[in-house]
Amino acid sequence: LHRRMPKRGFHNPFRIEFEVVNLDTLADRFDAGTVVTPEALVAAGLITGNSPVKVLARGDMSKALTVKAHKFSGKAAEKLAAAGGAAEVIEATA
């Protein structure tokens, strides 16, 4: 049966699935001056901890947070820097 069913589309075996966190969520959950790591995000219940973390720029950032994640969107890094925080890229553990 599996040979008769057509395969639909292209499935990339090397795709990396990121856990997504937005800036407005970080601003709601963490206090100013906090260092936000993937372990802190798991403790806050925002991610499951099995995949790399990507920070996206939805919402406004008014707190100075230091965020350590595997990837950042361009706007998210700009908004963090404008609020007085920092965006630090960490290496993925393979």
C-alpha positions in Angstrom: 0.0 0.0 0.0 2.8 2.5 0.8 4.3 2.1 -2.7 0.9 2.8 -4.3 0.3 6.0 -2.4 1.9 9.1 -4.0 4.3 11.2 -2.0 3.1 14.8 -1.8 5.6 17.6 -2.0 9.2 17.7 -0.8 10.2 16.7 2.7 13.5 18.1 3.8 15.2 15.7 6.1 17.7 18.4 7.3 15.0 20.9 8.4 15.5 22.4 11.9 12.3 23.0 13.9 12.6 26.0 16.2 10.5 26.7 19.3 9.2 30.3 18.8 9.0 32.9 21.5 7.8 36.5 20.9 9.0 39.7 22.5 5.6 40.5 24.0 5.6 37.2 25.8 9.1 37.8 27.2 8.1 41.3 28.4 5.1 39.8 30.2 6.8 36.9 31.9 10.2 38.3 32.9 11.4 41.3 34.9 13.8 44.0 33.7 17.5 43.0 34.0 16.8 39.3 33.8 19.0 37.0 31.7 16.5 34.8 29.7 18.0 31.4 28.8 16.3 28.4 27.2 16.3 26.8 30.7 14.4 29.9 32.1 11.9 29.6 29.2 11.3 25.9 30.0 10.8 26.9 33.7 8.3 29.6 32.7 6.4 27.1 30.5 6.9 28.9 27.3 8.8 26.1 25.5 9.2 22.3 25.9 13.0 22.3 25.8 13.5 19.8 23.0 14.2 22.1 20.1 16.4 25.2 19.5 14.8 28.6 20.4 14.0 31.4 18.0 12.9 34.9 19.2 10.5 36.8 17.0 9.6 40.5 17.1 5.9 40.5 17.7 5.0 43.1 20.3 7.0 45.9 21.9 9.9 45.6 24.3 10.2 48.2 27.0 12.3 46.2 29.5 16.1 45.7 29.3 16.4 41.9 29.0 19.4 39.9 28.0 18.1 37.0 25.9 20.2 34.0 25.0 18.7 32.0 22.2 19.7 30.0 19.1 18.3 32.4 16.6 16.8 35.9 16.4 14.8 37.7 13.8 16.4 41.0 12.7 13.7 43.1 14.1 13.7 41.2 17.4 17.4 41.9 17.9 16.9 45.6 17.0 14.0 46.0 19.5 16.0 44.3 22.3 19.0 46.6 21.7 16.7 49.7 21.5 15.2 48.8 24.9 18.7 48.5 26.4 18.9 44.8 26.4 21.0 42.3 24.5 20.5 39.4 22.1 23.1 36.7 22.5 23.3 33.8 20.1 24.1 30.4 21.6 25.3 27.4 19.7 22.9 24.5 19.2 24.0 21.2 20.9 24.0 18.5 18.3 
